[in-house]
Amino acid sequence: MTLTKAQIVKSVQNQTGISNNTLEIVETLLEIIKRTIASGENVMISGFGKFCVKEKAERKGRNPATGEDMMIPSRKIVTFKCSGKLRQRINGQ
């Protein structure tokens, strides 16, 4: 099962009792995270984890359709490393 943005909004409403602008609050939080990551900065949320922007170097690859060798250009990727607390919770400790 995948948790959707709509489900997050509903959960925040249920847990806080705030229903007026919950969608706007969640949207704003996600926009701040997206903007920060897009600028190349990492995002660390205590007790949850860290989103890191990393540079992947140019590398050799193969076109799966033709089998032809090609160079895959360098690019930025986002990785996530969960916190120790979250890891313990996932593992039922």
DRENKEKE-609175 format. One record per atom (N, C-alpha, C, O): atom name; z, y, x. Coordinates in steps of 0.2 Angstrom, whole numbers, always signed. Layout:
N
@vexdo=CA; up=Z; north=Y; east=X
...
% end
This chain:
93
@vexdo=N; up=+0; north=-6; east=+4
@vexdo=CA; up=+0; north=+0; east=+0
@vexdo=C; up=+0; north=+6; east=+4
@vexdo=O; up=+3; north=+6; east=+10
@vexdo=N; up=-3; north=+11; east=+2
@vexdo=CA; up=-4; north=+18; east=+6
@vexdo=C; up=-1; north=+23; east=+2
@vexdo=O; up=-2; north=+24; east=-4
@vexdo=N; up=+3; north=+27; east=+5
@vexdo=CA; up=+7; north=+33; east=+2
@vexdo=C; up=+2; north=+39; east=+2
@vexdo=O; up=+0; north=+41; east=+7
@vexdo=N; up=+1; north=+41; east=-4
@vexdo=CA; up=-4; north=+47; east=-5
@vexdo=C; up=+0; north=+54; east=-5
@vexdo=O; up=+6; north=+54; east=-6
@vexdo=N; up=-4; north=+59; east=-4
@vexdo=CA; up=-1; north=+66; east=-5
@vexdo=C; up=+2; north=+67; east=-11
@vexdo=O; up=+7; north=+70; east=-12
@vexdo=N; up=-1; north=+65; east=-17
@vexdo=CA; up=+1; north=+65; east=-24
@vexdo=C; up=+8; north=+62; east=-24
@vexdo=O; up=+13; north=+64; east=-28
@vexdo=N; up=+8; north=+56; east=-21
@vexdo=CA; up=+15; north=+52; east=-22
@vexdo=C; up=+20; north=+56; east=-18
@vexdo=O; up=+26; north=+55; east=-20
@vexdo=N; up=+18; north=+59; east=-12
@vexdo=CA; up=+23; north=+62; east=-8
@vexdo=C; up=+26; north=+68; east=-12
@vexdo=O; up=+32; north=+69; east=-12
@vexdo=N; up=+21; north=+72; east=-15
@vexdo=CA; up=+23; north=+78; east=-20
@vexdo=C; up=+28; north=+75; east=-25
@vexdo=O; up=+33; north=+78; east=-26
@vexdo=N; up=+26; north=+70; east=-29
@vexdo=CA; up=+31; north=+67; east=-34
@vexdo=C; up=+37; north=+65; east=-31
@vexdo=O; up=+42; north=+66; east=-35
@vexdo=N; up=+38; north=+62; east=-26
@vexdo=CA; up=+44; north=+60; east=-23
@vexdo=C; up=+48; north=+66; east=-21
@vexdo=O; up=+54; north=+65; east=-22
@vexdo=N; up=+45; north=+71; east=-18
@vexdo=CA; up=+49; north=+77; east=-16
@vexdo=C; up=+52; north=+80; east=-23
@vexdo=O; up=+58; north=+82; east=-23
@vexdo=N; up=+48; north=+80; east=-28
@vexdo=CA; up=+50; north=+83; east=-34
@vexdo=C; up=+56; north=+79; east=-37
@vexdo=O; up=+61; north=+82; east=-39
@vexdo=N; up=+56; north=+72; east=-37
@vexdo=CA; up=+61; north=+68; east=-39
@vexdo=C; up=+67; north=+69; east=-35
@vexdo=O; up=+73; north=+68; east=-38
@vexdo=N; up=+67; north=+69; east=-29
@vexdo=CA; up=+73; north=+69; east=-24
@vexdo=C; up=+76; north=+76; east=-24
@vexdo=O; up=+82; north=+76; east=-22
@vexdo=N; up=+72; north=+81; east=-25
@vexdo=CA; up=+75; north=+88; east=-24
@vexdo=C; up=+76; north=+91; east=-31
@vexdo=O; up=+80; north=+96; east=-31
@vexdo=N; up=+73; north=+89; east=-36
@vexdo=CA; up=+73; north=+93; east=-42
@vexdo=C; up=+69; north=+99; east=-43
@vexdo=O; up=+69; north=+102; east=-48
@vexdo=N; up=+66; north=+101; east=-37
@vexdo=CA; up=+61; north=+106; east=-37
@vexdo=C; up=+54; north=+104; east=-39
@vexdo=O; up=+51; north=+100; east=-37
@vexdo=N; up=+52; north=+107; east=-45
@vexdo=CA; up=+45; north=+105; east=-47
@vexdo=C; up=+40; north=+111; east=-47
@vexdo=O; up=+34; north=+110; east=-48
@vexdo=N; up=+43; north=+117; east=-46
@vexdo=CA; up=+38; north=+123; east=-47
@vexdo=C; up=+32; north=+123; east=-42
@vexdo=O; up=+27; north=+123; east=-44
@vexdo=N; up=+34; north=+123; east=-36
@vexdo=CA; up=+28; north=+124; east=-31
@vexdo=C; up=+29; north=+118; east=-26
@vexdo=O; up=+27; north=+120; east=-20
@vexdo=N; up=+30; north=+112; east=-28
@vexdo=CA; up=+31; north=+107; east=-23
@vexdo=C; up=+24; north=+105; east=-19
@vexdo=O; up=+24; north=+104; east=-13
@vexdo=N; up=+19; north=+105; east=-23
@vexdo=CA; up=+12; north=+104; east=-20
@vexdo=C; up=+11; north=+109; east=-15
@vexdo=O; up=+8; north=+108; east=-10
@vexdo=N; up=+12; north=+116; east=-16
@vexdo=CA; up=+11; north=+121; east=-12
@vexdo=C; up=+15; north=+120; east=-5
@vexdo=O; up=+12; north=+121; east=+0
@vexdo=N; up=+21; north=+118; east=-6
@vexdo=CA; up=+26; north=+117; east=+0
@vexdo=C; up=+23; north=+111; east=+4
@vexdo=O; up=+22; north=+112; east=+10
@vexdo=N; up=+21; north=+106; east=+1
@vexdo=CA; up=+18; north=+100; east=+5
@vexdo=C; up=+12; north=+102; east=+8
@vexdo=O; up=+10; north=+100; east=+14
@vexdo=N; up=+7; north=+105; east=+4
@vexdo=CA; up=+1; north=+108; east=+7
@vexdo=C; up=+2; north=+112; east=+13
@vexdo=O; up=-2; north=+112; east=+18
@vexdo=N; up=+7; north=+117; east=+13
@vexdo=CA; up=+8; north=+121; east=+18
@vexdo=C; up=+11; north=+118; east=+24
@vexdo=O; up=+9; north=+119; east=+30
@vexdo=N; up=+15; north=+113; east=+23
@vexdo=CA; up=+18; north=+109; east=+29
@vexdo=C; up=+12; north=+105; east=+32
@vexdo=O; up=+12; north=+105; east=+38
@vexdo=N; up=+8; north=+102; east=+28
@vexdo=CA; up=+2; north=+98; east=+31
@vexdo=C; up=-3; north=+103; east=+35
@vexdo=O; up=-5; north=+101; east=+40
@vexdo=N; up=-4; north=+109; east=+32
@vexdo=CA; up=-8; north=+114; east=+35
@vexdo=C; up=-5; north=+116; east=+42
@vexdo=O; up=-9; north=+117; east=+47
@vexdo=N; up=+1; north=+117; east=+42
@vexdo=CA; up=+4; north=+119; east=+49
@vexdo=C; up=+3; north=+114; east=+54
@vexdo=O; up=+2; north=+115; east=+60
@vexdo=N; up=+4; north=+108; east=+52
@vexdo=CA; up=+4; north=+102; east=+57
@vexdo=C; up=-4; north=+102; east=+59
@vexdo=O; up=-5; north=+101; east=+65
@vexdo=N; up=-8; north=+102; east=+54
@vexdo=CA; up=-16; north=+102; east=+56
@vexdo=C; up=-18; north=+107; east=+61
@vexdo=O; up=-21; north=+106; east=+66
@vexdo=N; up=-15; north=+113; east=+59
@vexdo=CA; up=-17; north=+119; east=+63
@vexdo=C; up=-14; north=+119; east=+70
@vexdo=O; up=-18; north=+120; east=+75
@vexdo=N; up=-8; north=+116; east=+71
@vexdo=CA; up=-5; north=+115; east=+77
@vexdo=C; up=-8; north=+110; east=+82
@vexdo=O; up=-10; north=+111; east=+87
@vexdo=N; up=-10; north=+104; east=+78
@vexdo=CA; up=-14; north=+99; east=+82
@vexdo=C; up=-21; north=+101; east=+84
@vexdo=O; up=-23; north=+100; east=+90
@vexdo=N; up=-24; north=+105; east=+80
@vexdo=CA; up=-31; north=+108; east=+81
@vexdo=C; up=-31; north=+112; east=+87
@vexdo=O; up=-36; north=+113; east=+91
@vexdo=N; up=-25; north=+116; east=+88
@vexdo=CA; up=-25; north=+121; east=+94
@vexdo=C; up=-23; north=+117; east=+100
@vexdo=O; up=-23; north=+120; east=+105
@vexdo=N; up=-22; north=+110; east=+100
@vexdo=CA; up=-21; north=+106; east=+106
@vexdo=C; up=-13; north=+105; east=+107
@vexdo=O; up=-12; north=+102; east=+112
@vexdo=N; up=-9; north=+108; east=+103
@vexdo=CA; up=-2; north=+107; east=+104
@vexdo=C; up=+0; north=+101; east=+101
@vexdo=O; up=-3; north=+98; east=+96
@vexdo=N; up=+6; north=+98; east=+103
@vexdo=CA; up=+9; north=+92; east=+100
@vexdo=C; up=+14; north=+94; east=+95
@vexdo=O; up=+16; north=+100; east=+95
@vexdo=N; up=+15; north=+89; east=+90
@vexdo=CA; up=+20; north=+91; east=+85
@vexdo=C; up=+25; north=+85; east=+85
@vexdo=O; up=+24; north=+79; east=+84
@vexdo=N; up=+31; north=+87; east=+86
@vexdo=CA; up=+37; north=+83; east=+86
@vexdo=C; up=+41; north=+84; east=+80
@vexdo=O; up=+44; north=+89; east=+79
@vexdo=N; up=+43; north=+79; east=+76
@vexdo=CA; up=+47; north=+79; east=+70
@vexdo=C; up=+53; north=+75; east=+72
@vexdo=O; up=+52; north=+68; east=+72
@vexdo=N; up=+59; north=+78; east=+73
@vexdo=CA; up=+65; north=+74; east=+75
@vexdo=C; up=+66; north=+69; east=+70
@vexdo=O; up=+66; north=+70; east=+64
@vexdo=N; up=+68; north=+63; east=+72
@vexdo=CA; up=+69; north=+57; east=+68
@vexdo=C; up=+63; north=+53; east=+65
@vexdo=O; up=+64; north=+48; east=+62
@vexdo=N; up=+57; north=+56; east=+66
@vexdo=CA; up=+51; north=+53; east=+63
@vexdo=C; up=+47; north=+51; east=+69
@vexdo=O; up=+45; north=+45; east=+70
@vexdo=N; up=+44; north=+56; east=+73
@vexdo=CA; up=+40; north=+54; east=+78
@vexdo=C; up=+36; north=+60; east=+81
@vexdo=O; up=+38; north=+66; east=+79
@vexdo=N; up=+31; north=+59; east=+85
@vexdo=CA; up=+27; north=+64; east=+89
@vexdo=C; up=+20; north=+63; east=+88
@vexdo=O; up=+18; north=+57; east=+90
@vexdo=N; up=+16; north=+68; east=+86
@vexdo=CA; up=+9; north=+68; east=+86
@vexdo=C; up=+7; north=+71; east=+92
@vexdo=O; up=+8; north=+77; east=+94
@vexdo=N; up=+3; north=+67; east=+96
@vexdo=CA; up=+1; north=+70; east=+103
@vexdo=C; up=-7; north=+70; east=+103
@vexdo=O; up=-10; north=+66; east=+100
@vexdo=N; up=-9; north=+76; east=+106
@vexdo=CA; up=-17; north=+77; east=+107
@vexdo=C; up=-18; north=+74; east=+114
@vexdo=O; up=-15; north=+77; east=+119
@vexdo=N; up=-23; north=+70; east=+114
@vexdo=CA; up=-25; north=+67; east=+121
@vexdo=C; up=-32; north=+68; east=+122
@vexdo=O; up=-36; north=+68; east=+117
@vexdo=N; up=-34; north=+68; east=+128
@vexdo=CA; up=-41; north=+69; east=+130
@vexdo=C; up=-44; north=+62; east=+132
@vexdo=O; up=-41; north=+59; east=+136
@vexdo=N; up=-49; north=+59; east=+129
@vexdo=CA; up=-52; north=+53; east=+131
@vexdo=C; up=-58; north=+55; east=+135
@vexdo=O; up=-62; north=+59; east=+134
@vexdo=N; up=-58; north=+52; east=+141
@vexdo=CA; up=-64; north=+53; east=+146
@vexdo=C; up=-70; north=+50; east=+144
@vexdo=O; up=-71; north=+46; east=+139
@vexdo=N; up=-76; north=+53; east=+146
@vexdo=CA; up=-82; north=+50; east=+145
@vexdo=C; up=-82; north=+43; east=+148
@vexdo=O; up=-80; north=+42; east=+153
@vexdo=N; up=-86; north=+39; east=+144
@vexdo=CA; up=-86; north=+32; east=+146
@vexdo=C; up=-92; north=+28; east=+144
@vexdo=O; up=-96; north=+31; east=+139
@vexdo=N; up=-94; north=+23; east=+147
@vexdo=CA; up=-100; north=+19; east=+145
@vexdo=C; up=-98; north=+15; east=+139
@vexdo=O; up=-93; north=+12; east=+138
@vexdo=N; up=-103; north=+15; east=+135
@vexdo=CA; up=-103; north=+11; east=+129
@vexdo=C; up=-110; north=+7; east=+127
@vexdo=O; up=-114; north=+8; east=+131
@vexdo=N; up=-110; north=+4; east=+121
@vexdo=CA; up=-116; north=+1; east=+119
@vexdo=C; up=-118; north=+3; east=+112
@vexdo=O; up=-113; north=+2; east=+108
@vexdo=N; up=-124; north=+4; east=+111
@vexdo=CA; up=-126; north=+5; east=+104
@vexdo=C; up=-126; north=-1; east=+100
@vexdo=O; up=-130; north=-6; east=+102
@vexdo=N; up=-122; north=-2; east=+95
@vexdo=CA; up=-121; north=-9; east=+92
@vexdo=C; up=-128; north=-11; east=+88
@vexdo=O; up=-129; north=-17; east=+87
@vexdo=N; up=-132; north=-6; east=+86
@vexdo=CA; up=-138; north=-7; east=+82
@vexdo=C; up=-144; north=-10; east=+87
@vexdo=O; up=-147; north=-14; east=+85
@vexdo=N; up=-144; north=-7; east=+93
@vexdo=CA; up=-150; north=-8; east=+97
@vexdo=C; up=-147; north=-12; east=+104
@vexdo=O; up=-152; north=-15; east=+107
@vexdo=N; up=-141; north=-12; east=+105
@vexdo=CA; up=-138; north=-15; east=+111
@vexdo=C; up=-140; north=-11; east=+117
@vexdo=O; up=-138; north=-13; east=+123
@vexdo=N; up=-142; north=-5; east=+117
@vexdo=CA; up=-144; north=-1; east=+122
@vexdo=C; up=-137; north=+2; east=+125
@vexdo=O; up=-133; north=+4; east=+121
@vexdo=N; up=-137; north=+3; east=+132
@vexdo=CA; up=-131; north=+6; east=+135
@vexdo=C; up=-132; north=+13; east=+134
@vexdo=O; up=-137; north=+16; east=+134
@vexdo=N; up=-126; north=+17; east=+133
@vexdo=CA; up=-126; north=+24; east=+132
@vexdo=C; up=-119; north=+27; east=+135
@vexdo=O; up=-114; north=+23; east=+136
@vexdo=N; up=-119; north=+33; east=+136
@vexdo=CA; up=-113; north=+36; east=+138
@vexdo=C; up=-110; north=+39; east=+132
@vexdo=O; up=-113; north=+43; east=+128
@vexdo=N; up=-103; north=+38; east=+131
@vexdo=CA; up=-100; north=+41; east=+125
@vexdo=C; up=-96; north=+47; east=+128
@vexdo=O; up=-92; north=+47; east=+132
@vexdo=N; up=-97; north=+53; east=+125
@vexdo=CA; up=-95; north=+59; east=+127
@vexdo=C; up=-87; north=+59; east=+127
@vexdo=O; up=-84; north=+56; east=+123
@vexdo=N; up=-84; north=+63; east=+131
@vexdo=CA; up=-77; north=+64; east=+131
@vexdo=C; up=-75; north=+68; east=+124
@vexdo=O; up=-79; north=+71; east=+121
@vexdo=N; up=-69; north=+66; east=+122
@vexdo=CA; up=-67; north=+69; east=+115
@vexdo=C; up=-59; north=+69; east=+115
@vexdo=O; up=-56; north=+66; east=+119
@vexdo=N; up=-56; north=+73; east=+110
@vexdo=CA; up=-49; north=+73; east=+109
@vexdo=C; up=-47; north=+69; east=+104
@vexdo=O; up=-51; north=+68; east=+99
@vexdo=N; up=-42; north=+65; east=+104
@vexdo=CA; up=-39; north=+61; east=+99
@vexdo=C; up=-32; north=+63; east=+98
@vexdo=O; up=-29; north=+66; east=+102
@vexdo=N; up=-30; north=+60; east=+92
@vexdo=CA; up=-22; north=+61; east=+90
@vexdo=C; up=-19; north=+55; east=+90
@vexdo=O; up=-22; north=+50; east=+87
@vexdo=N; up=-14; north=+54; east=+94
@vexdo=CA; up=-10; north=+48; east=+94
@vexdo=C; up=-3; north=+49; east=+90
@vexdo=O; up=-1; north=+55; east=+90
@vexdo=N; up=+0; north=+44; east=+88
@vexdo=CA; up=+7; north=+45; east=+85
@vexdo=C; up=+12; north=+40; east=+89
@vexdo=O; up=+10; north=+34; east=+89
@vexdo=N; up=+18; north=+43; east=+91
@vexdo=CA; up=+23; north=+38; east=+93
@vexdo=C; up=+29; north=+39; east=+89
@vexdo=O; up=+32; north=+45; east=+89
@vexdo=N; up=+31; north=+34; east=+86
@vexdo=CA; up=+37; north=+35; east=+82
@vexdo=C; up=+44; north=+35; east=+86
@vexdo=O; up=+44; north=+33; east=+91
@vexdo=N; up=+48; north=+39; east=+83
@vexdo=CA; up=+55; north=+40; east=+86
@vexdo=C; up=+59; north=+33; east=+86
@vexdo=O; up=+57; north=+28; east=+83
@vexdo=N; up=+64; north=+33; east=+90
@vexdo=CA; up=+68; north=+27; east=+91
@vexdo=C; up=+71; north=+25; east=+84
@vexdo=O; up=+72; north=+19; east=+83
@vexdo=N; up=+74; north=+30; east=+81
@vexdo=CA; up=+77; north=+29; east=+74
@vexdo=C; up=+72; north=+26; east=+69
@vexdo=O; up=+74; north=+22; east=+66
@vexdo=N; up=+66; north=+29; east=+69
@vexdo=CA; up=+61; north=+26; east=+64
@vexdo=C; up=+59; north=+19; east=+66
@vexdo=O; up=+59; north=+14; east=+62
@vexdo=N; up=+58; north=+18; east=+73
@vexdo=CA; up=+57; north=+11; east=+75
@vexdo=C; up=+62; north=+6; east=+73
@vexdo=O; up=+61; north=+0; east=+71
@vexdo=N; up=+69; north=+8; east=+74
@vexdo=CA; up=+74; north=+4; east=+72
@vexdo=C; up=+74; north=+2; east=+64
@vexdo=O; up=+75; north=-3; east=+62
@vexdo=N; up=+73; north=+8; east=+60
@vexdo=CA; up=+72; north=+7; east=+53
@vexdo=C; up=+67; north=+2; east=+51
@vexdo=O; up=+67; north=-2; east=+46
@vexdo=N; up=+61; north=+3; east=+54
@vexdo=CA; up=+55; north=-2; east=+53
@vexdo=C; up=+57; north=-9; east=+54
@vexdo=O; up=+55; north=-14; east=+51
@vexdo=N; up=+61; north=-10; east=+60
@vexdo=CA; up=+63; north=-17; east=+62
@vexdo=C; up=+69; north=-19; east=+58
@vexdo=O; up=+72; north=-25; east=+60
@vexdo=N; up=+72; north=-15; east=+53
@vexdo=CA; up=+77; north=-18; east=+50
@vexdo=C; up=+84; north=-18; east=+53
@vexdo=O; up=+88; north=-22; east=+52
@vexdo=N; up=+85; north=-13; east=+58
@vexdo=CA; up=+91; north=-13; east=+62
@vexdo=C; up=+95; north=-7; east=+60
@vexdo=O; up=+101; north=-6; east=+62
% end
